[in-house]
Every structure is written in C-alpha cells, then in structure tokens.
Amino acid sequence: MSLFTKLFGTSSQRELKSIYPIADKVDALEEEYKTLTDAQLQAKTPELKERLETHGARVLDNEFVTLERNGDTVVLAGIDDPNGYADQKTPEQVAAEVYAAQGAPFWILLAHRNNAFAERYSLLGADLVLSGHGHGGIIRLPFTDGLLSVERTFFPSYTAGFYEENGSALFVTRGLGNSGPMFRLFNRPEVAVVTLRSS
C-alpha cells in the first residue's frame, strides 16, 4: 500500500477499507513505483495515468466527458494541478472547450486545489466544483474552517463541505490523509459521496 499512501496520503488500513477495490488496482503497480521520490513519481505521471486507465479508471487530464442517464446530461471536466507542466491547458481553456462543444450545460469541474476556487474556478461557470487539497484545515476548531492550510497559513477558507461563490458551488472533501508530518485533530478523514438530483 505504500504507492497508494504516496498518491493519496494515508497509511491507515481502517481509512482505506472502504476503497480497497481501487487500492488493490493501484497496489498492483506498487513494485515499480514505491521507491520513487515525489519528483520521479511526477516524471512517471503519464505512464501511471495510462496504467490506471488500463485498470478501468478514466483520467480526465484537462479534458471533459459527457455523461447521460435517463435523458439527463452532465458534463464532467477535469483539470490538472496548477503546478503541472508549463504548457498544459489552463482551466479557462478547458471551460471554453466545454462551452464550445456543449453550449450551456450543467457541468462539474474536478479541480484538486480548493484554495483557487474564489478567485479562479468559481469564475469559470461550472455548476459544481469538486476539490480536496485542504485536508479539512488539518486541525478543526469550533466556528472556523480549520486552523491550518496545507501551505501552513492560519485560518484557511474552503477546507471542508459546501461553499458558493459567483453562482458556482464548491464541495471540498476532507480526504483521507495528512499534509506532510502533520496530524489531524477534530478532523475525521472521509470518503465523500455526492448525490446529484435533478429538479
């Protein structure tokens, strides 16, 4: 499970129990990847994405897909982390592609970084943005959104739950792991399930 820990930031068997089917697929890749540094792992990202897709995962790498169910359509777009390759598409380019291909659809944006929501992602027009990255504020205190950000600033925003800005909704999961050597306090790990219902 060390590769899974490196990718998703947790080593607790109890926390992983609910996602064992995915963990088993990733675990099959472990021997090749477990000794890599973070920089080496980043260099192998294209190969890892290809291997994950071979095992049935769909990686949305600055692209989108259209999902249909019972006559309803939802566009699901995924963008890379901002610290990726310099020549990768911007979130604005991905949004423009969604609108050019689909008109004005109901669409969901998968964007790892919660802290880019207010000033960037909320302006793209996605109906719902799904993020992580904030680890629930690491230490949660009453009446706060968490004590620490992943960047080690105090009292971060958008760390867990639902938010709304500029007509776009954001859901941030607290996730399973920690950020570096930190520990969680009053901040239970979670695997979130978001259910969409048409009005």
PyMOL CGO cylinders between C-alpha atoms (Angstrom):
from pymol import cmd
from pymol.cgo import CYLINDER

trace = [
    CYLINDER, 0.00, 0.00, 0.00, 2.95, 2.37, 0.02, 0.3, 1, 1, 1, 1, 1, 1,
    CYLINDER, 2.95, 2.37, 0.02, 2.23, 3.65, -3.51, 0.3, 1, 1, 1, 1, 1, 1,
    CYLINDER, 2.23, 3.65, -3.51, -1.38, 4.29, -2.53, 0.3, 1, 1, 1, 1, 1, 1,
    CYLINDER, -1.38, 4.29, -2.53, -0.12, 6.16, 0.54, 0.3, 1, 1, 1, 1, 1, 1,
    CYLINDER, -0.12, 6.16, 0.54, 2.20, 8.28, -1.62, 0.3, 1, 1, 1, 1, 1, 1,
    CYLINDER, 2.20, 8.28, -1.62, -0.61, 9.15, -4.01, 0.3, 1, 1, 1, 1, 1, 1,
    CYLINDER, -0.61, 9.15, -4.01, -3.44, 9.64, -1.54, 0.3, 1, 1, 1, 1, 1, 1,
    CYLINDER, -3.44, 9.64, -1.54, -1.64, 10.48, 1.71, 0.3, 1, 1, 1, 1, 1, 1,
    CYLINDER, -1.64, 10.48, 1.71, -2.74, 7.87, 4.23, 0.3, 1, 1, 1, 1, 1, 1,
    CYLINDER, -2.74, 7.87, 4.23, -1.42, 4.63, 5.65, 0.3, 1, 1, 1, 1, 1, 1,
    CYLINDER, -1.42, 4.63, 5.65, -4.36, 3.75, 7.90, 0.3, 1, 1, 1, 1, 1, 1,
    CYLINDER, -4.36, 3.75, 7.90, -5.84, 0.39, 6.91, 0.3, 1, 1, 1, 1, 1, 1,
    CYLINDER, -5.84, 0.39, 6.91, -9.09, 1.43, 8.59, 0.3, 1, 1, 1, 1, 1, 1,
    CYLINDER, -9.09, 1.43, 8.59, -9.31, 4.54, 6.40, 0.3, 1, 1, 1, 1, 1, 1,
    CYLINDER, -9.31, 4.54, 6.40, -8.56, 2.56, 3.24, 0.3, 1, 1, 1, 1, 1, 1,
    CYLINDER, -8.56, 2.56, 3.24, -11.08, -0.21, 3.92, 0.3, 1, 1, 1, 1, 1, 1,
    CYLINDER, -11.08, -0.21, 3.92, -13.90, 1.46, 2.00, 0.3, 1, 1, 1, 1, 1, 1,
    CYLINDER, -13.90, 1.46, 2.00, -11.75, 1.94, -1.08, 0.3, 1, 1, 1, 1, 1, 1,
    CYLINDER, -11.75, 1.94, -1.08, -9.93, -1.41, -1.17, 0.3, 1, 1, 1, 1, 1, 1,
    CYLINDER, -9.93, -1.41, -1.17, -11.12, -2.25, -4.70, 0.3, 1, 1, 1, 1, 1, 1,
    CYLINDER, -11.12, -2.25, -4.70, -9.33, 0.85, -6.03, 0.3, 1, 1, 1, 1, 1, 1,
    CYLINDER, -9.33, 0.85, -6.03, -6.41, 0.35, -3.67, 0.3, 1, 1, 1, 1, 1, 1,
    CYLINDER, -6.41, 0.35, -3.67, -5.90, -3.20, -4.94, 0.3, 1, 1, 1, 1, 1, 1,
    CYLINDER, -5.90, -3.20, -4.94, -5.62, -1.94, -8.53, 0.3, 1, 1, 1, 1, 1, 1,
    CYLINDER, -5.62, -1.94, -8.53, -3.10, 0.73, -7.53, 0.3, 1, 1, 1, 1, 1, 1,
    CYLINDER, -3.10, 0.73, -7.53, -1.30, -1.76, -5.28, 0.3, 1, 1, 1, 1, 1, 1,
    CYLINDER, -1.30, -1.76, -5.28, -0.65, -3.96, -8.32, 0.3, 1, 1, 1, 1, 1, 1,
    CYLINDER, -0.65, -3.96, -8.32, 1.58, -1.17, -9.64, 0.3, 1, 1, 1, 1, 1, 1,
    CYLINDER, 1.58, -1.17, -9.64, 3.47, -0.78, -6.36, 0.3, 1, 1, 1, 1, 1, 1,
    CYLINDER, 3.47, -0.78, -6.36, 6.73, -2.61, -7.06, 0.3, 1, 1, 1, 1, 1, 1,
    CYLINDER, 6.73, -2.61, -7.06, 7.56, -0.26, -9.93, 0.3, 1, 1, 1, 1, 1, 1,
    CYLINDER, 7.56, -0.26, -9.93, 6.63, 2.93, -8.11, 0.3, 1, 1, 1, 1, 1, 1,
    CYLINDER, 6.63, 2.93, -8.11, 7.07, 2.52, -4.36, 0.3, 1, 1, 1, 1, 1, 1,
    CYLINDER, 7.07, 2.52, -4.36, 10.73, 3.57, -4.17, 0.3, 1, 1, 1, 1, 1, 1,
    CYLINDER, 10.73, 3.57, -4.17, 10.36, 6.66, -6.33, 0.3, 1, 1, 1, 1, 1, 1,
    CYLINDER, 10.36, 6.66, -6.33, 10.79, 10.16, -4.93, 0.3, 1, 1, 1, 1, 1, 1,
    CYLINDER, 10.79, 10.16, -4.93, 7.99, 12.67, -5.48, 0.3, 1, 1, 1, 1, 1, 1,
    CYLINDER, 7.99, 12.67, -5.48, 9.93, 14.21, -8.39, 0.3, 1, 1, 1, 1, 1, 1,
    CYLINDER, 9.93, 14.21, -8.39, 10.48, 10.80, -10.00, 0.3, 1, 1, 1, 1, 1, 1,
    CYLINDER, 10.48, 10.80, -10.00, 6.82, 9.94, -9.47, 0.3, 1, 1, 1, 1, 1, 1,
    CYLINDER, 6.82, 9.94, -9.47, 5.79, 13.21, -11.16, 0.3, 1, 1, 1, 1, 1, 1,
    CYLINDER, 5.79, 13.21, -11.16, 8.01, 12.33, -14.13, 0.3, 1, 1, 1, 1, 1, 1,
    CYLINDER, 8.01, 12.33, -14.13, 6.21, 8.98, -14.41, 0.3, 1, 1, 1, 1, 1, 1,
    CYLINDER, 6.21, 8.98, -14.41, 2.75, 10.57, -14.21, 0.3, 1, 1, 1, 1, 1, 1,
    CYLINDER, 2.75, 10.57, -14.21, 1.85, 9.95, -17.89, 0.3, 1, 1, 1, 1, 1, 1,
    CYLINDER, 1.85, 9.95, -17.89, 2.78, 6.27, -17.56, 0.3, 1, 1, 1, 1, 1, 1,
    CYLINDER, 2.78, 6.27, -17.56, 0.88, 5.96, -14.27, 0.3, 1, 1, 1, 1, 1, 1,
    CYLINDER, 0.88, 5.96, -14.27, -2.23, 7.54, -15.82, 0.3, 1, 1, 1, 1, 1, 1,
    CYLINDER, -2.23, 7.54, -15.82, -2.03, 5.09, -18.70, 0.3, 1, 1, 1, 1, 1, 1,
    CYLINDER, -2.03, 5.09, -18.70, -1.71, 2.14, -16.32, 0.3, 1, 1, 1, 1, 1, 1,
    CYLINDER, -1.71, 2.14, -16.32, -4.67, 3.37, -14.23, 0.3, 1, 1, 1, 1, 1, 1,
    CYLINDER, -4.67, 3.37, -14.23, -6.78, 3.61, -17.40, 0.3, 1, 1, 1, 1, 1, 1,
    CYLINDER, -6.78, 3.61, -17.40, -5.75, 0.05, -18.27, 0.3, 1, 1, 1, 1, 1, 1,
    CYLINDER, -5.75, 0.05, -18.27, -7.29, -0.97, -14.93, 0.3, 1, 1, 1, 1, 1, 1,
    CYLINDER, -7.29, -0.97, -14.93, -10.58, 0.77, -15.71, 0.3, 1, 1, 1, 1, 1, 1,
    CYLINDER, -10.58, 0.77, -15.71, -10.04, 4.28, -14.33, 0.3, 1, 1, 1, 1, 1, 1,
    CYLINDER, -10.04, 4.28, -14.33, -10.81, 7.27, -16.56, 0.3, 1, 1, 1, 1, 1, 1,
    CYLINDER, -10.81, 7.27, -16.56, -8.27, 10.06, -16.08, 0.3, 1, 1, 1, 1, 1, 1,
    CYLINDER, -8.27, 10.06, -16.08, -9.61, 13.49, -17.10, 0.3, 1, 1, 1, 1, 1, 1,
    CYLINDER, -9.61, 13.49, -17.10, -6.42, 15.28, -17.99, 0.3, 1, 1, 1, 1, 1, 1,
    CYLINDER, -6.42, 15.28, -17.99, -7.54, 18.83, -18.93, 0.3, 1, 1, 1, 1, 1, 1,
    CYLINDER, -7.54, 18.83, -18.93, -10.49, 17.38, -20.80, 0.3, 1, 1, 1, 1, 1, 1,
    CYLINDER, -10.49, 17.38, -20.80, -14.16, 16.57, -20.34, 0.3, 1, 1, 1, 1, 1, 1,
    CYLINDER, -14.16, 16.57, -20.34, -16.67, 13.82, -20.96, 0.3, 1, 1, 1, 1, 1, 1,
    CYLINDER, -16.67, 13.82, -20.96, -20.44, 13.90, -21.35, 0.3, 1, 1, 1, 1, 1, 1,
    CYLINDER, -20.44, 13.90, -21.35, -22.41, 11.60, -19.05, 0.3, 1, 1, 1, 1, 1, 1,
    CYLINDER, -22.41, 11.60, -19.05, -26.01, 10.67, -19.79, 0.3, 1, 1, 1, 1, 1, 1,
    CYLINDER, -26.01, 10.67, -19.79, -28.60, 8.99, -17.63, 0.3, 1, 1, 1, 1, 1, 1,
    CYLINDER, -28.60, 8.99, -17.63, -32.36, 8.79, -18.10, 0.3, 1, 1, 1, 1, 1, 1,
    CYLINDER, -32.36, 8.79, -18.10, -32.25, 11.55, -20.72, 0.3, 1, 1, 1, 1, 1, 1,
    CYLINDER, -32.25, 11.55, -20.72, -30.30, 13.95, -18.50, 0.3, 1, 1, 1, 1, 1, 1,
    CYLINDER, -30.30, 13.95, -18.50, -26.82, 15.09, -19.47, 0.3, 1, 1, 1, 1, 1, 1,
    CYLINDER, -26.82, 15.09, -19.47, -23.96, 16.22, -17.24, 0.3, 1, 1, 1, 1, 1, 1,
    CYLINDER, -23.96, 16.22, -17.24, -20.54, 17.34, -18.41, 0.3, 1, 1, 1, 1, 1, 1,
    CYLINDER, -20.54, 17.34, -18.41, -17.66, 16.21, -16.20, 0.3, 1, 1, 1, 1, 1, 1,
    CYLINDER, -17.66, 16.21, -16.20, -14.37, 18.09, -16.70, 0.3, 1, 1, 1, 1, 1, 1,
    CYLINDER, -14.37, 18.09, -16.70, -11.05, 17.50, -15.00, 0.3, 1, 1, 1, 1, 1, 1,
    CYLINDER, -11.05, 17.50, -15.00, -8.12, 19.90, -14.81, 0.3, 1, 1, 1, 1, 1, 1,
    CYLINDER, -8.12, 19.90, -14.81, -4.51, 19.27, -13.86, 0.3, 1, 1, 1, 1, 1, 1,
    CYLINDER, -4.51, 19.27, -13.86, -2.90, 20.72, -10.78, 0.3, 1, 1, 1, 1, 1, 1,
    CYLINDER, -2.90, 20.72, -10.78, -1.58, 24.26, -11.43, 0.3, 1, 1, 1, 1, 1, 1,
    CYLINDER, -1.58, 24.26, -11.43, 1.98, 23.15, -10.64, 0.3, 1, 1, 1, 1, 1, 1,
    CYLINDER, 1.98, 23.15, -10.64, 1.94, 20.73, -13.59, 0.3, 1, 1, 1, 1, 1, 1,
    CYLINDER, 1.94, 20.73, -13.59, 3.58, 21.18, -16.96, 0.3, 1, 1, 1, 1, 1, 1,
    CYLINDER, 3.58, 21.18, -16.96, 4.04, 24.78, -18.14, 0.3, 1, 1, 1, 1, 1, 1,
    CYLINDER, 4.04, 24.78, -18.14, 2.38, 24.07, -21.48, 0.3, 1, 1, 1, 1, 1, 1,
    CYLINDER, 2.38, 24.07, -21.48, -0.73, 22.39, -20.09, 0.3, 1, 1, 1, 1, 1, 1,
    CYLINDER, -0.73, 22.39, -20.09, -4.17, 23.82, -20.85, 0.3, 1, 1, 1, 1, 1, 1,
    CYLINDER, -4.17, 23.82, -20.85, -5.42, 26.42, -18.44, 0.3, 1, 1, 1, 1, 1, 1,
    CYLINDER, -5.42, 26.42, -18.44, -8.72, 25.93, -16.61, 0.3, 1, 1, 1, 1, 1, 1,
    CYLINDER, -8.72, 25.93, -16.61, -10.09, 28.80, -18.72, 0.3, 1, 1, 1, 1, 1, 1,
    CYLINDER, -10.09, 28.80, -18.72, -9.20, 26.93, -21.92, 0.3, 1, 1, 1, 1, 1, 1,
    CYLINDER, -9.20, 26.93, -21.92, -10.91, 23.76, -20.67, 0.3, 1, 1, 1, 1, 1, 1,
    CYLINDER, -10.91, 23.76, -20.67, -14.03, 25.78, -19.77, 0.3, 1, 1, 1, 1, 1, 1,
    CYLINDER, -14.03, 25.78, -19.77, -14.04, 27.39, -23.23, 0.3, 1, 1, 1, 1, 1, 1,
    CYLINDER, -14.04, 27.39, -23.23, -13.89, 23.92, -24.80, 0.3, 1, 1, 1, 1, 1, 1,
    CYLINDER, -13.89, 23.92, -24.80, -16.84, 22.78, -22.68, 0.3, 1, 1, 1, 1, 1, 1,
    CYLINDER, -16.84, 22.78, -22.68, -18.95, 25.75, -23.81, 0.3, 1, 1, 1, 1, 1, 1,
    CYLINDER, -18.95, 25.75, -23.81, -17.88, 25.46, -27.46, 0.3, 1, 1, 1, 1, 1, 1,
    CYLINDER, -17.88, 25.46, -27.46, -18.84, 21.78, -27.59, 0.3, 1, 1, 1, 1, 1, 1,
    CYLINDER, -18.84, 21.78, -27.59, -21.89, 21.74, -25.29, 0.3, 1, 1, 1, 1, 1, 1,
    CYLINDER, -21.89, 21.74, -25.29, -23.45, 25.21, -25.28, 0.3, 1, 1, 1, 1, 1, 1,
    CYLINDER, -23.45, 25.21, -25.28, -24.51, 25.94, -21.71, 0.3, 1, 1, 1, 1, 1, 1,
    CYLINDER, -24.51, 25.94, -21.71, -24.59, 22.55, -20.00, 0.3, 1, 1, 1, 1, 1, 1,
    CYLINDER, -24.59, 22.55, -20.00, -24.84, 21.55, -16.37, 0.3, 1, 1, 1, 1, 1, 1,
    CYLINDER, -24.84, 21.55, -16.37, -21.21, 20.81, -15.68, 0.3, 1, 1, 1, 1, 1, 1,
    CYLINDER, -21.21, 20.81, -15.68, -18.97, 19.63, -12.89, 0.3, 1, 1, 1, 1, 1, 1,
    CYLINDER, -18.97, 19.63, -12.89, -15.31, 20.57, -12.60, 0.3, 1, 1, 1, 1, 1, 1,
    CYLINDER, -15.31, 20.57, -12.60, -12.83, 18.27, -10.85, 0.3, 1, 1, 1, 1, 1, 1,
    CYLINDER, -12.83, 18.27, -10.85, -10.08, 20.57, -9.55, 0.3, 1, 1, 1, 1, 1, 1,
    CYLINDER, -10.08, 20.57, -9.55, -7.73, 19.43, -6.81, 0.3, 1, 1, 1, 1, 1, 1,
    CYLINDER, -7.73, 19.43, -6.81, -6.93, 22.78, -5.24, 0.3, 1, 1, 1, 1, 1, 1,
    CYLINDER, -6.93, 22.78, -5.24, -9.70, 24.18, -3.07, 0.3, 1, 1, 1, 1, 1, 1,
    CYLINDER, -9.70, 24.18, -3.07, -7.84, 27.44, -2.48, 0.3, 1, 1, 1, 1, 1, 1,
    CYLINDER, -7.84, 27.44, -2.48, -8.17, 28.52, -6.13, 0.3, 1, 1, 1, 1, 1, 1,
    CYLINDER, -8.17, 28.52, -6.13, -11.99, 28.46, -6.02, 0.3, 1, 1, 1, 1, 1, 1,
    CYLINDER, -11.99, 28.46, -6.02, -12.93, 32.05, -5.15, 0.3, 1, 1, 1, 1, 1, 1,
    CYLINDER, -12.93, 32.05, -5.15, -10.56, 33.91, -7.44, 0.3, 1, 1, 1, 1, 1, 1,
    CYLINDER, -10.56, 33.91, -7.44, -10.39, 31.45, -10.35, 0.3, 1, 1, 1, 1, 1, 1,
    CYLINDER, -10.39, 31.45, -10.35, -12.54, 28.32, -10.52, 0.3, 1, 1, 1, 1, 1, 1,
    CYLINDER, -12.54, 28.32, -10.52, -15.78, 29.98, -9.44, 0.3, 1, 1, 1, 1, 1, 1,
    CYLINDER, -15.78, 29.98, -9.44, -15.43, 32.33, -12.42, 0.3, 1, 1, 1, 1, 1, 1,
    CYLINDER, -15.43, 32.33, -12.42, -15.39, 29.50, -14.98, 0.3, 1, 1, 1, 1, 1, 1,
    CYLINDER, -15.39, 29.50, -14.98, -19.15, 28.97, -14.79, 0.3, 1, 1, 1, 1, 1, 1,
    CYLINDER, -19.15, 28.97, -14.79, -19.15, 25.35, -13.59, 0.3, 1, 1, 1, 1, 1, 1,
    CYLINDER, -19.15, 25.35, -13.59, -22.28, 24.50, -11.65, 0.3, 1, 1, 1, 1, 1, 1,
    CYLINDER, -22.28, 24.50, -11.65, -20.31, 22.39, -9.18, 0.3, 1, 1, 1, 1, 1, 1,
    CYLINDER, -20.31, 22.39, -9.18, -16.59, 22.19, -8.42, 0.3, 1, 1, 1, 1, 1, 1,
    CYLINDER, -16.59, 22.19, -8.42, -15.27, 19.15, -6.53, 0.3, 1, 1, 1, 1, 1, 1,
    CYLINDER, -15.27, 19.15, -6.53, -11.96, 19.65, -4.71, 0.3, 1, 1, 1, 1, 1, 1,
    CYLINDER, -11.96, 19.65, -4.71, -9.70, 18.33, -1.99, 0.3, 1, 1, 1, 1, 1, 1,
    CYLINDER, -9.70, 18.33, -1.99, -6.23, 19.61, -1.07, 0.3, 1, 1, 1, 1, 1, 1,
    CYLINDER, -6.23, 19.61, -1.07, -7.26, 21.38, 2.14, 0.3, 1, 1, 1, 1, 1, 1,
    CYLINDER, -7.26, 21.38, 2.14, -7.29, 18.26, 4.35, 0.3, 1, 1, 1, 1, 1, 1,
    CYLINDER, -7.29, 18.26, 4.35, -10.17, 19.79, 6.29, 0.3, 1, 1, 1, 1, 1, 1,
    CYLINDER, -10.17, 19.79, 6.29, -7.99, 22.55, 7.69, 0.3, 1, 1, 1, 1, 1, 1,
    CYLINDER, -7.99, 22.55, 7.69, -5.81, 19.89, 9.38, 0.3, 1, 1, 1, 1, 1, 1,
    CYLINDER, -5.81, 19.89, 9.38, -6.87, 20.97, 12.88, 0.3, 1, 1, 1, 1, 1, 1,
    CYLINDER, -6.87, 20.97, 12.88, -10.54, 21.92, 13.15, 0.3, 1, 1, 1, 1, 1, 1,
    CYLINDER, -10.54, 21.92, 13.15, -11.74, 24.32, 15.81, 0.3, 1, 1, 1, 1, 1, 1,
    CYLINDER, -11.74, 24.32, 15.81, -15.31, 25.44, 16.55, 0.3, 1, 1, 1, 1, 1, 1,
    CYLINDER, -15.31, 25.44, 16.55, -16.55, 28.27, 14.33, 0.3, 1, 1, 1, 1, 1, 1,
    CYLINDER, -16.55, 28.27, 14.33, -13.57, 28.04, 11.94, 0.3, 1, 1, 1, 1, 1, 1,
    CYLINDER, -13.57, 28.04, 11.94, -12.91, 26.41, 8.60, 0.3, 1, 1, 1, 1, 1, 1,
    CYLINDER, -12.91, 26.41, 8.60, -9.79, 24.86, 10.09, 0.3, 1, 1, 1, 1, 1, 1,
    CYLINDER, -9.79, 24.86, 10.09, -6.69, 26.15, 11.80, 0.3, 1, 1, 1, 1, 1, 1,
    CYLINDER, -6.69, 26.15, 11.80, -4.02, 25.48, 9.14, 0.3, 1, 1, 1, 1, 1, 1,
    CYLINDER, -4.02, 25.48, 9.14, -3.87, 25.36, 5.38, 0.3, 1, 1, 1, 1, 1, 1,
    CYLINDER, -3.87, 25.36, 5.38, -1.68, 22.90, 3.52, 0.3, 1, 1, 1, 1, 1, 1,
    CYLINDER, -1.68, 22.90, 3.52, 0.59, 25.88, 2.83, 0.3, 1, 1, 1, 1, 1, 1,
    CYLINDER, 0.59, 25.88, 2.83, 0.80, 26.43, 6.62, 0.3, 1, 1, 1, 1, 1, 1,
    CYLINDER, 0.80, 26.43, 6.62, -1.18, 29.66, 6.78, 0.3, 1, 1, 1, 1, 1, 1,
    CYLINDER, -1.18, 29.66, 6.78, -3.67, 30.21, 9.58, 0.3, 1, 1, 1, 1, 1, 1,
    CYLINDER, -3.67, 30.21, 9.58, -7.46, 30.04, 9.26, 0.3, 1, 1, 1, 1, 1, 1,
    CYLINDER, -7.46, 30.04, 9.26, -7.83, 28.94, 5.64, 0.3, 1, 1, 1, 1, 1, 1,
    CYLINDER, -7.83, 28.94, 5.64, -11.12, 29.04, 3.76, 0.3, 1, 1, 1, 1, 1, 1,
    CYLINDER, -11.12, 29.04, 3.76, -12.89, 26.37, 1.71, 0.3, 1, 1, 1, 1, 1, 1,
    CYLINDER, -12.89, 26.37, 1.71, -11.49, 23.38, 3.61, 0.3, 1, 1, 1, 1, 1, 1,
    CYLINDER, -11.49, 23.38, 3.61, -14.49, 21.05, 4.04, 0.3, 1, 1, 1, 1, 1, 1,
    CYLINDER, -14.49, 21.05, 4.04, -18.09, 20.93, 2.88, 0.3, 1, 1, 1, 1, 1, 1,
    CYLINDER, -18.09, 20.93, 2.88, -20.16, 23.14, 0.57, 0.3, 1, 1, 1, 1, 1, 1,
    CYLINDER, -20.16, 23.14, 0.57, -19.48, 26.75, -0.42, 0.3, 1, 1, 1, 1, 1, 1,
    CYLINDER, -19.48, 26.75, -0.42, -20.83, 29.13, -3.05, 0.3, 1, 1, 1, 1, 1, 1,
    CYLINDER, -20.83, 29.13, -3.05, -19.20, 32.00, -4.94, 0.3, 1, 1, 1, 1, 1, 1,
    CYLINDER, -19.20, 32.00, -4.94, -20.12, 33.75, -8.18, 0.3, 1, 1, 1, 1, 1, 1,
    CYLINDER, -20.12, 33.75, -8.18, -23.00, 31.37, -8.88, 0.3, 1, 1, 1, 1, 1, 1,
    CYLINDER, -23.00, 31.37, -8.88, -20.78, 28.28, -8.65, 0.3, 1, 1, 1, 1, 1, 1,
    CYLINDER, -20.78, 28.28, -8.65, -20.95, 25.71, -5.85, 0.3, 1, 1, 1, 1, 1, 1,
    CYLINDER, -20.95, 25.71, -5.85, -17.88, 24.04, -4.37, 0.3, 1, 1, 1, 1, 1, 1,
    CYLINDER, -17.88, 24.04, -4.37, -17.69, 20.80, -2.41, 0.3, 1, 1, 1, 1, 1, 1,
    CYLINDER, -17.69, 20.80, -2.41, -14.41, 20.10, -0.64, 0.3, 1, 1, 1, 1, 1, 1,
    CYLINDER, -14.41, 20.10, -0.64, -13.74, 16.71, 0.87, 0.3, 1, 1, 1, 1, 1, 1,
    CYLINDER, -13.74, 16.71, 0.87, -11.51, 16.45, 3.92, 0.3, 1, 1, 1, 1, 1, 1,
    CYLINDER, -11.51, 16.45, 3.92, -9.96, 13.39, 2.26, 0.3, 1, 1, 1, 1, 1, 1,
    CYLINDER, -9.96, 13.39, 2.26, -8.11, 10.55, 3.88, 0.3, 1, 1, 1, 1, 1, 1,
    CYLINDER, -8.11, 10.55, 3.88, -4.58, 11.71, 4.53, 0.3, 1, 1, 1, 1, 1, 1,
    CYLINDER, -4.58, 11.71, 4.53, -2.45, 14.38, 6.07, 0.3, 1, 1, 1, 1, 1, 1,
    CYLINDER, -2.45, 14.38, 6.07, -0.23, 17.02, 4.61, 0.3, 1, 1, 1, 1, 1, 1,
    CYLINDER, -0.23, 17.02, 4.61, 3.34, 16.06, 5.45, 0.3, 1, 1, 1, 1, 1, 1,
    CYLINDER, 3.34, 16.06, 5.45, 4.17, 15.16, 9.05, 0.3, 1, 1, 1, 1, 1, 1,
    CYLINDER, 4.17, 15.16, 9.05, 1.09, 16.93, 10.46, 0.3, 1, 1, 1, 1, 1, 1,
    CYLINDER, 1.09, 16.93, 10.46, -1.62, 15.15, 12.40, 0.3, 1, 1, 1, 1, 1, 1,
    CYLINDER, -1.62, 15.15, 12.40, -5.36, 15.72, 12.30, 0.3, 1, 1, 1, 1, 1, 1,
    CYLINDER, -5.36, 15.72, 12.30, -7.28, 16.98, 15.30, 0.3, 1, 1, 1, 1, 1, 1,
    CYLINDER, -7.28, 16.98, 15.30, -11.11, 17.12, 15.47, 0.3, 1, 1, 1, 1, 1, 1,
    CYLINDER, -11.11, 17.12, 15.47, -10.95, 16.41, 11.74, 0.3, 1, 1, 1, 1, 1, 1,
    CYLINDER, -10.95, 16.41, 11.74, -12.08, 12.93, 10.78, 0.3, 1, 1, 1, 1, 1, 1,
    CYLINDER, -12.08, 12.93, 10.78, -10.92, 11.58, 7.41, 0.3, 1, 1, 1, 1, 1, 1,
    CYLINDER, -10.92, 11.58, 7.41, -13.68, 10.99, 4.87, 0.3, 1, 1, 1, 1, 1, 1,
    CYLINDER, -13.68, 10.99, 4.87, -14.54, 9.43, 1.56, 0.3, 1, 1, 1, 1, 1, 1,
    CYLINDER, -14.54, 9.43, 1.56, -17.37, 11.65, 0.38, 0.3, 1, 1, 1, 1, 1, 1,
    CYLINDER, -17.37, 11.65, 0.38, -20.29, 10.63, -1.80, 0.3, 1, 1, 1, 1, 1, 1,
    CYLINDER, -20.29, 10.63, -1.80, -22.08, 13.48, -3.60, 0.3, 1, 1, 1, 1, 1, 1,
    CYLINDER, -22.08, 13.48, -3.60, -25.52, 12.63, -4.97, 0.3, 1, 1, 1, 1, 1, 1,
    CYLINDER, -25.52, 12.63, -4.97, -26.96, 14.79, -7.74, 0.3, 1, 1, 1, 1, 1, 1,
    CYLINDER, -26.96, 14.79, -7.74, -30.74, 15.06, -8.14, 0.3, 1, 1, 1, 1, 1, 1,
    CYLINDER, -30.74, 15.06, -8.14, -32.46, 16.86, -10.97, 0.3, 1, 1, 1, 1, 1, 1,
    CYLINDER, -32.46, 16.86, -10.97, -35.05, 19.44, -10.02, 0.3, 1, 1, 1, 1, 1, 1,
]
cmd.load_cgo(trace, "trace")
